[in-house]
Amino acid sequence: MRRMFCSLIAASMMMAVGYPTVFAQDAEKKEEKPAEKKDEKPADKPADKPADKPADKPADKPAGPEFKEAVIHLDNPSGVCVHPGTGHVFITSRQGVFRLVPGKPGKIYLEVEGFPTDVYGKGPKYNIGPLGCTLWGTDRLVVPDGSRPDGEELVRIYKIEDALPAKPRKETEAEFTLGPIKGTGEGAKGEGNFYQAVVWNDAIYVTSNGDDTKGWIVVSKIADGKPGELTPTIATKEATQVDAPVAIAVSPDKSQLVVGQMGEVNVPGDALLTMYDKDGKLVKSYKTGLHDITGLAYSPSGKLYATDFAWADASQGGLFELVIEGEEVKPRKIIGLDRPTALAFDKGGALYISVFGTGKNTGDKPAGGLIRLEPGL
């Protein structure tokens, strides 16, 4: 249905008040001459901008907490996750997978490079690469991908260490590769746009946007420390009559899978918040009034937060608290953001959000970034 959510450019480090701002192009590569990327344009030239992409402009900002830019000049970042032990932040963007080391020295490191790229959109069109990330335990990074055609998409799982990478690894240098899921039968579409993932009940759950008639969440069961075949398991479109599962989380008590149905990008206010039990049965479905839910995360205090990309009108997007009262969800806007795509809390309660736009004119440099809100939500 949709593809959600171009290389590295030289610049220097800046400091924001109370927190370091880092340029994506400052990512450390501990090798003299990195291998040339076959599927990307030369590093000293920005990738072609897709047609119909609107000019970046600041999103409307209601009264709320101020955010600080942790990383700028990221190219369409779509995923973020935080290591539970080290606090290192992993970010996926069209440029690859980065690792941010919070605080001093405040540098980011290119963790994985060499992904292909794809373009998708209705109206606005965007270059995309790896879409999401999550931690499996403390030493494996799960990266759902969106850089290939439907039926060829993959989920890569990389072995990581607490220590910083000596050099970036190639996209193909994964410990495990899940997929692809090809179409079966006449006219059947393969799965694609593997967006976000969670590890729950000894399985990896991944949202996907290939077969629009099903809206599959695909699952890989874990046995003896290894992931199994990636299998379409929960048909969310059939259950909700609304398209596109994108955001995914696990409830604080670990009893339910929490999913954001994005809906159609050209239909305002159709996004749903849904809950599934361990057997994949839909147990709750709430209308939210939001446009395009792209991220879900629970704060350490147990509150549920969502990012709304608001594809058709970016000025309406932002960070929202989803307050459930009886059979209703009442979204409370925390702050306006320019096309936010994912969010993750660290163990201290700080919130990291990936955004396609930081609200600043960056010329020909990538306009996306990672922002940070102080603990307190």
Secondary structure, 3 states (H helix, E strand, C coil): CCCCCCCCCCCCCEEECCEEEEEHHHCECCCCCCCCCCCCCCCCCCCCCCCCCCCCCCCCCCCCCCCEEEEEEECCCCEEEECCCCCCEEEEECCEEEEECCCCCCCEEEEEECCCCEEECCCCCEEECECCCEEECCCEEEEEECCCCCCCCCEEEEECCCCCCCCCEECCCCCEEECCCCCCCCCCCCCCCCCCEEECCCEEEEECCCCCCCCEEEEEEEECCEECCCEEEEEHHHHHCCCCEEEEEECCCCCCEEEEECCCCCCCCCCEEEEECCCCCEEEEEECCCCCEEEEEECCCCCEEEEECCCCCHHHCEEEEEEEECCEEEEEEEEECEEEEEEEECCCCCEEEEEEECCCCCCCCCCEEEEEECCCC
